[in-house]
Amino acid sequence: MRSPPMVFHPQYSIPWPETHRFAMWKFEDLWREATASGLATRFYEPSEAPSEALHRAHDAAYLRAWETDTLPPHLWRRIGFTQRPDHAALVRRTSLEVGGTLLAADLAQTYGLACNLGGGTHHAHRDYGSGYTALNDLAVAALAASGRPLVVDCDVHQGDGTADILKGTHASCFSLHCDANFPFGFSRQAFPHLGGDESDLDVALPAGSGDAEVLAALRRHLPPLLDDLKPTLVLYDAGVDVDKVDALGKFDCTRTGIYVRDLYVIEQCVRRQIPVATVIGGGYDHDRARLAKRHAIVLRAAIHVWRKYRLS
């Protein structure tokens, strides 16, 4: 294969309110970008996530209410999906996205590297959804993996839900994020569920941090973490909301800097023979083509490493 295996399902994107801040259409846009630009040579289509895998990460009562559309209004507001044209379609596409990360993790353990054209739903907690995420694909995949799985989360927002779910398990989480962005900065009295979760390693950079600061933090923390922990699988959240043009980011990174970041993370894993599965994470932009190109950066980085190390 000329490129790493890539995972996508046409139902990652479903009909969605055009005015909604969350770009549900971005998954199909990314697939179009990947195929039109020749980035992808082989796609794998996931199935919905198995019930037993979901129950390892999420509370049974929450899952039942989510699936049957009986969540109370305040929990729908936490997720941010009070507008949802078709609940059944939303539940199915969410399960498929989680299934995509599970499949990417399996493919990574076979081929060394794989990419899901979705995922990174790191705000979903064990018993509630948050920040446009209802189920936590990273936590589900980490808990489904044997050995010592590690989540490396470079989204501009802390992976608070992943930290909550993986606490005290065989899996670990490293989050590199902005210290002044969601889930931080909210009144603990009004929003007691936000800002209190701790990853195994949290590295919080100030608002305005750019390419140099992000790469320096990775160089300082990632190699010793990989060498000390010796993970048997890395799940990499390559959020592009670190971009200076992102609608919800507070970093000042460039597309070139994001590519260097992704290249560094993936290569640090592959050179140690640690399987790595990538997910796209957050990205918010009214310009659909620009957002698709930003999310495609991790695919380009993965292809570069794939060819450099002659993986197959």
N, C-alpha and C positions, 0 to 999 in steps of 0.2 A: 504493500500500500504506500502511496506517495504522501499520505497524510494520516494522522492518527484517526482512529474510529470516532465518529461524531454521532451524537444521539439527538433525535428530534421526532416530534409527533405533530402532525398538522393541527391537532386540537389543543396544542399549547396556547394558541390564540383562539379566542371565541368572540362573538359579537359583544360589543362593550360600549358604554356611553362615550361619545367622542370628547366630551368635556372632562372626563375623569382624569385626575392627575396621574394615576397609574396607567402606563401604556401597555395595555393587554395585547396590542397588535405587534409589539416589538419582537416577539419570538418568530412570527412569520416573516417580519421584515429582515431579521437576522438570517433566517434560512435563505431568503431571496438573495441577500448580500453574499452569503457564503457560496451559493451555487453560481450566481452570475459572475462572481470574481474568480471562480475556479478554486476556492479554498478547500472545498469539501469534495472528496472523491468517493466517499462511502458513508451512508447514513444507516444507523440502527434505530428501529422504532420500538419504543418501550411499551410495556403493558402497565396497567394501573398498579400502584404499590400494593403489595400483599397486606392483608389486614393485620397479620401478626407483626409485620415490620412497623406499621403505624402505631400499634399498641405498645411497642417497646419504648417509643418516644413520647406518646401523647396519652393523656388521661382518657379512659374509656367513656366516661360521661360526656366529656367535651367532644370526642369524635362522634358519638351518637347524635348529639345536638347539632353539630356541624353538618353531618350527612343528611339529617332529616329536616333541616331548616327550622330548628326550634331554639336556636341561640337567642338569648335575650337581647334587646336592642343595644344595650351598652357594650356588649361584646362584639356586635357587628360594627359599632362605631370604633372600637379599638382596632379591628381589622382594617377598617376604612372602606368596606364594601357594602355600605347600606344601599347603594345603587348596584343592582345585579339583575340584568334582564332575564337570565335563566339560571335558577339555582342548581339544577341537576347538571347543566353544562359546566358550571363553575366547579362543582365538586369533582366531576370527572377530569377536567383539565388539570386541576390541582393534584389529583392522585397520579395522573400521567406524568406530571412534572417531577414529582417525587420518585416515581418509577424510573424516570429518565436518569436521575442521579444515582439510583441504585444500579442501573444498567451500566452507566459510565464507570462506576466504581468496580464492577465486575470486569469490564473490558480493560480497565487500567491494570488490574491484577493479571490479566492475560497478556496484554501487549506493552505494558509499561506506562502508557499515557492514553487518555481518552477525554473527550470534551462533550458536555451536555449543553445544548443551545437553549437552556433554561436553567432554573434553579438559583440557589442563593437566598432562600426564603428564611433568613436567619433571625427574624424577629418573633416568629411563632414560638410560644412557650409550651410547656407541657399541658396546661389546661386552659389556654386561651391564645387566640391569634392576635397579631399586632403589626402595625406598619405595613399594610398591604400584603401580609403573609398569614395564611391560615394553618398550614402544615409545614414543619421544618424539615426540608429535604436533607440538609447537611447532617442534622442530628439523627434522622432515620437511617441514613446511609452509614454513618459512623457506628451506630449501635448494631447495625446488621453485619458489620465487618468483624472478623476475628483479629487477634493480635493486638496491635497498638495503633489504632487509627488516630490521625491528627487532622483537625480542621485548621487551615490557614486562611484567615478572613481579612482581606484588604479592602473591603467596602468602606466607604467614608463613615458609615454608621456602625457602632459596636454590634457584634453578633450576640445581643443580650439573650435571645431565646435559646440559641445554641448553648451558651454558657449555663443557663438554667437547666436544660435537659441533660447535658453531659456531666454535670457536677456529680462526683462520686462514682463515675462509671469507668470502664476500661478505656474510654476515649478521651482525648484532650483537645483543647481549643486555644488557639492564638489569634487575637484580634488586634489589628492595627487600624486605628480609626481617629476621627476628629473628637477632641474633648469637649467641643461646644455644639454638638449636633445631636439629633435624636439618637438614643433615648434620654440624653442628658438635658439639663436646663429647665426641667418642668417642676412645678411645685409638688413636693412629695406629699403634701396634704391633699391636694386635688388629684394627683396622679401617683398614688403610692406604688403602683405596679411598674413604674418606669425608673430606670437609672440605678437600680440596686444590685444588678447581676454582675458577677465577676467571672471572667474567663480564667483558665489556668495561667495565661499570660496576656495581660492587657497592655498595649502600648498606645497611649493617647497623645496625639500631636495637636498643637494649637491651630485654630482656624487660620487660613492663609498659607498653611504649609504647602509646599510644592514638590516638584520632582526630586530635588536634592534631598530634602528632609525625609521624604518617604523612603527613598532608596537607602539613605544612611541608616534609618531605623531598621530596615530589613537586613542590611549587612551586619548590623550589630547584633540582632536578636535571632534571625532565622538559622544561620549555620550552627551555632552552639545548641539551639533547640533540637535540630535534626540529629546532631551528633550525640547529644545526651539522651534524648528520648528514643532514638532509633525507631521511628514509626514504620509500620508495615504498610501503611496507606496514607496518602495525603489527599484531602478534599480541599481544593483551592477555590475560594470565592473571589473572583476577579472583578469586583464591582467597579463600574466606570463612573459612579457618581463622585469620584475624586476629581473629575475634570473641572477646570475653571469655568466652563460654560454650563455646568449642570444646574438644573433648577433647584435641587435640594441639597447640593453639596456646598461645603465651605472650605474646600481645598483649592489650590491654584495649580493643579497638575495639567500637563499638556498631553496630547495624544502620543507624542514621542516618549514622554516620561512614563506613560501607562504601559506602552510596549516594553520599555526597558524593565519596568517593575515585573510584568508578567513573565518576561524572558528569564529574569533572575530567579524568581520563585520556582518556575518549572524546571529550570536547569539545575538548581541546587538539589532538587529532589531526584531528578533523573541521573545525575552524575553519581549519586549515592545508591542508585538502583532501588529507589523508593517509588512504587507506582503512584501516579498522581492523576486524579480526575478533576477537571475544571468545571466550574459553573459560572454563569455570567453575572449574578448579583444585581445590584441596583444601578439604575441609569434613568435620568428624567430629563426630557428634552422635547420641546414642541416640534422640532425638526426631525421627522422620522428617518430620513436618509442619514442624517448626521449621527443619530443615536445608533442606527444599525452598524455604521462603520466603527463607532466606538466599541460596541459590543463584540465586533469581529476582531478586535485587537488581540484578544487572548487566543483566538484560533490561529492567527498569524504567528504569534509567539510559539504556540504549541507545534505548529508545522515546522518552524525553524529548528526547534530542539529535536523533533522527531527525525528530521533529515540529518542533522549534525551527528546524532548518536546512532543513526541507522537502526532505529527501532522498527520492529515489524511484528 
